[in-house]
Amino acid sequence: MIRAAAILAALLLWQAAALLLNRSILLVGPVDVLKELARQAPRYDFWLTVRFSLWRIFLGFFLALSAGMLSAALSYRFKAFKVMIRPYISTIKSTPVASIIILILIFLNSRNLSLVVSFLIVLPVVYANILEGLSHTDGELIEMAGVFHASLRKRIRYIYLPQLKPYLISACTASVGMAWKSGTAAEVIGIPTGSIGERLYEAKIYLSSSELFAWTLVIIVLSILVEKTVLWLIDKAYGLLWRS
């Protein structure tokens, strides 16, 4: 109830600001944005654009999640691997997104730019969170598993995975939004045909604030939906783990 009231208050404030400014080229209200969405949504090319960006950004996120977990596990198990990979993770984490985008454009075409950029932005976040979780695994449980000669499979299932869950959720919660921000930023710079970034760029060129806000709202909604879906899948996967 409180959340709904807060959202309503924000929308009313936004609409009031748009009415007071009275310059639709600079700021449009939520009513105009919804009208623009209603105009765009029935069109087939609208959903093609959504699919183009959604697929690439989600794939980049999923690959980064997989690679980050694997790299963290190897770093936890082999100290030499941790030392070797640290400069790469630190470099990716410290490099500005714009620089990453431009560097990638030198080597790749723009069509899969958002996939690569979202992968690189998410990877350090997942790696750091999972490695932190592994490092804080209960030492007494590991020692007990060694005493009873528990197999690696059982150690992973009954010790590591349960204690990693909050760190995995934290990594996903933090990185999904980052994937969408960096991915759409990459599309705006690279302007791949048929992407949300291309639509944002066109809205800026033609000074169409309603379209700009509408596509921004689409990005926010997609980001929230992807985050909720990923967290739901994690919860279901852990549920199946305990039932099997």
C-alpha positions as CSV (number, residue, x, y, z in Angstrom):
1,M,0.0,0.0,0.0
2,I,2.8,2.4,0.9
3,R,4.8,1.5,-2.2
4,A,1.7,2.1,-4.4
5,A,1.1,5.5,-2.7
6,A,4.8,6.4,-3.3
7,I,4.6,5.5,-7.0
8,L,1.3,7.4,-7.4
9,A,2.9,10.5,-5.7
10,A,5.9,10.3,-8.0
11,L,3.7,10.1,-11.1
12,L,1.6,13.1,-9.9
13,L,4.7,15.1,-9.3
14,W,6.0,14.2,-12.7
15,Q,2.7,15.2,-14.4
16,A,2.6,18.4,-12.4
17,A,6.2,19.3,-13.5
18,A,5.4,18.6,-17.1
19,L,2.3,20.9,-16.9
20,L,4.2,23.7,-15.2
21,L,7.0,23.6,-17.7
22,N,4.6,23.3,-20.6
23,R,7.3,22.3,-23.1
24,S,6.7,18.8,-24.4
25,I,10.0,19.0,-26.3
26,L,11.8,19.0,-23.0
27,L,9.5,17.1,-20.6
28,V,6.4,15.1,-21.2
29,G,4.1,13.7,-18.5
30,P,3.3,10.1,-17.7
31,V,-0.1,10.4,-19.6
32,D,1.7,11.3,-22.9
33,V,4.3,8.5,-22.3
34,L,1.5,6.0,-21.9
35,K,-0.2,7.3,-25.0
36,E,3.0,6.8,-26.9
37,L,3.4,3.3,-25.6
38,A,-0.2,2.5,-26.6
39,R,0.6,3.7,-30.1
40,Q,3.8,1.7,-30.3
41,A,2.8,-1.6,-28.6
42,P,0.4,-2.9,-31.3
43,R,3.1,-2.6,-33.9
44,Y,5.1,-5.7,-34.9
45,D,8.4,-3.9,-35.2
46,F,8.0,-2.7,-31.6
47,W,8.2,-6.3,-30.4
48,L,11.0,-7.1,-32.8
49,T,13.0,-4.3,-31.2
50,V,12.2,-5.5,-27.7
51,R,13.3,-9.0,-28.7
52,F,16.5,-7.8,-30.3
53,S,17.8,-6.1,-27.2
54,L,16.2,-8.4,-24.6
55,W,17.8,-11.5,-26.1
56,R,21.3,-10.0,-26.4
57,I,21.4,-8.3,-23.0
58,F,19.9,-11.4,-21.2
59,L,22.4,-13.7,-23.0
60,G,25.3,-11.4,-22.0
61,F,24.1,-11.5,-18.4
62,F,23.6,-15.3,-18.4
63,L,27.1,-15.9,-19.9
64,A,28.6,-13.5,-17.4
65,L,26.8,-15.3,-14.5
66,S,28.1,-18.6,-15.7
67,A,31.7,-17.4,-16.3
68,G,31.8,-15.4,-13.1
69,M,30.7,-18.4,-11.0
70,L,33.2,-20.7,-12.7
71,S,36.0,-18.2,-12.4
72,A,35.3,-17.6,-8.7
73,A,35.2,-21.4,-8.1
74,L,38.6,-21.8,-9.8
75,S,40.0,-18.8,-7.9
76,Y,38.8,-20.3,-4.6
77,R,40.3,-23.7,-5.5
78,F,43.5,-22.6,-7.1
79,K,45.4,-19.6,-5.7
80,A,47.5,-19.3,-8.9
81,F,44.4,-18.9,-11.0
82,K,43.1,-16.2,-8.7
83,V,46.4,-14.3,-9.0
84,M,46.4,-14.7,-12.8
85,I,42.8,-13.5,-13.3
86,R,42.9,-10.6,-10.9
87,P,44.5,-8.0,-13.3
88,Y,41.8,-8.8,-15.9
89,I,38.9,-8.5,-13.5
90,S,40.4,-5.3,-12.0
91,T,40.9,-3.8,-15.5
92,I,37.3,-4.6,-16.6
93,K,35.9,-3.2,-13.4
94,S,37.9,0.0,-13.6
95,T,37.5,0.8,-17.3
96,P,34.7,3.3,-18.1
97,V,31.7,1.8,-20.0
98,A,32.2,4.3,-22.9
99,S,35.8,3.2,-23.3
100,I,34.8,-0.5,-23.3
101,I,32.1,0.2,-25.9
102,I,34.4,2.1,-28.3
103,L,37.2,-0.5,-27.9
104,I,34.8,-3.4,-28.7
105,L,33.5,-1.5,-31.8
106,I,37.0,-1.5,-33.2
107,F,37.0,-5.3,-33.3
108,L,33.3,-6.2,-33.6
109,N,30.3,-5.0,-35.6
110,S,27.6,-3.3,-33.6
111,R,25.0,-6.0,-33.9
112,N,26.2,-8.0,-30.9
113,L,27.7,-5.0,-29.0
114,S,25.2,-5.0,-26.2
115,L,25.8,-8.7,-25.6
116,V,29.6,-8.3,-25.2
117,V,29.3,-5.1,-23.1
118,S,26.7,-6.5,-20.7
119,F,28.9,-9.6,-20.3
120,L,31.9,-7.6,-19.4
121,I,30.1,-5.3,-17.0
122,V,28.3,-8.1,-15.1
123,L,31.3,-10.5,-14.9
124,P,33.3,-8.6,-12.2
125,V,30.2,-8.2,-10.1
126,V,29.3,-11.9,-10.2
127,Y,33.0,-13.0,-9.7
128,A,33.5,-10.8,-6.6
129,N,30.2,-11.8,-5.0
130,I,30.6,-15.6,-5.5
131,L,34.3,-15.5,-4.5
132,E,33.3,-13.6,-1.3
133,G,30.6,-16.3,-0.6
134,L,33.1,-19.1,-1.1
135,S,35.7,-17.4,1.1
136,H,33.1,-17.2,3.9
137,T,32.0,-20.8,3.8
138,D,31.9,-22.3,7.2
139,G,35.3,-23.9,7.8
140,E,33.9,-26.3,10.4
141,L,31.5,-27.8,7.9
142,I,34.3,-28.3,5.4
143,E,36.5,-29.9,8.1
144,M,33.6,-32.2,9.0
145,A,33.1,-33.2,5.4
146,G,36.8,-34.1,5.2
147,V,36.5,-36.3,8.3
148,F,33.6,-38.2,6.8
149,H,35.3,-38.3,3.4
150,A,32.3,-36.7,1.7
151,S,32.5,-36.5,-2.1
152,L,33.0,-33.2,-3.9
153,R,29.4,-33.5,-5.3
154,K,28.0,-33.8,-1.8
155,R,30.2,-30.9,-0.5
156,I,28.9,-28.7,-3.3
157,R,25.3,-29.7,-2.8
158,Y,25.1,-29.6,1.0
159,I,27.8,-27.0,2.0
160,Y,28.8,-24.6,-0.8
161,L,25.5,-24.1,-2.6
162,P,23.3,-23.3,0.4
163,Q,25.8,-20.8,1.8
164,L,26.3,-19.2,-1.6
165,K,22.6,-18.5,-2.1
166,P,22.5,-15.0,-0.5
167,Y,25.7,-14.0,-2.4
168,L,24.2,-15.3,-5.7
169,I,21.0,-13.3,-5.1
170,S,23.0,-10.2,-4.3
171,A,25.1,-10.6,-7.4
172,C,22.0,-11.0,-9.7
173,T,20.1,-8.2,-8.0
174,A,23.0,-5.8,-8.5
175,S,24.0,-6.9,-12.0
176,V,20.8,-7.2,-13.9
177,G,20.2,-3.4,-13.8
178,M,23.9,-2.8,-14.7
179,A,23.5,-5.2,-17.7
180,W,20.5,-3.2,-19.1
181,K,22.2,0.2,-18.4
182,S,25.4,-0.7,-20.1
183,G,23.7,-2.7,-22.9
184,T,21.4,0.0,-24.0
185,A,24.2,2.6,-23.7
186,A,26.2,0.4,-26.0
187,E,23.3,0.3,-28.5
188,V,22.9,4.1,-28.4
189,I,26.6,4.5,-29.3
190,G,26.9,1.6,-31.8
191,I,23.3,2.1,-33.1
192,P,22.7,-1.5,-34.3
193,T,19.7,-1.7,-36.6
194,G,16.5,-2.9,-34.9
195,S,17.7,-2.2,-31.3
196,I,16.2,-0.2,-28.4
197,G,19.3,1.9,-28.5
198,E,18.6,2.8,-32.1
199,R,15.1,3.9,-31.1
200,L,16.5,6.1,-28.3
201,Y,18.9,7.7,-30.7
202,E,16.2,8.4,-33.2
203,A,14.0,9.9,-30.5
204,K,16.9,12.2,-29.6
205,I,17.6,13.2,-33.2
206,Y,13.9,14.0,-33.8
207,L,13.4,15.6,-30.4
208,S,10.6,13.2,-29.6
209,S,10.5,13.3,-25.8
210,S,7.4,11.1,-25.5
211,E,9.1,8.4,-27.5
212,L,12.3,8.8,-25.5
213,F,10.5,8.4,-22.2
214,A,8.4,5.6,-23.6
215,W,11.4,3.5,-24.6
216,T,13.1,4.4,-21.3
217,L,10.0,3.0,-19.5
218,V,10.2,-0.2,-21.6
219,I,13.9,-0.6,-20.5
220,I,13.0,-0.2,-16.8
221,V,10.1,-2.7,-17.1
222,L,12.2,-5.2,-18.9
223,S,15.0,-4.9,-16.3
224,I,12.6,-5.5,-13.5
225,L,11.0,-8.5,-15.3
226,V,14.4,-10.0,-16.0
227,E,15.5,-9.5,-12.4
228,K,12.3,-11.1,-11.0
229,T,12.6,-14.0,-13.4
230,V,16.2,-14.7,-12.5
231,L,15.5,-14.6,-8.8
232,W,12.5,-16.8,-9.3
233,L,14.6,-19.3,-11.3
234,I,17.2,-19.3,-8.5
235,D,14.6,-20.0,-5.9
236,K,13.1,-22.8,-8.0
237,A,16.5,-24.3,-8.6
238,Y,17.3,-24.4,-4.9
239,G,13.9,-25.9,-4.2
240,L,14.5,-28.7,-6.7
241,L,17.9,-29.2,-5.2
242,W,16.5,-29.9,-1.8
243,R,13.6,-32.1,-3.1
244,S,15.9,-34.3,-5.2
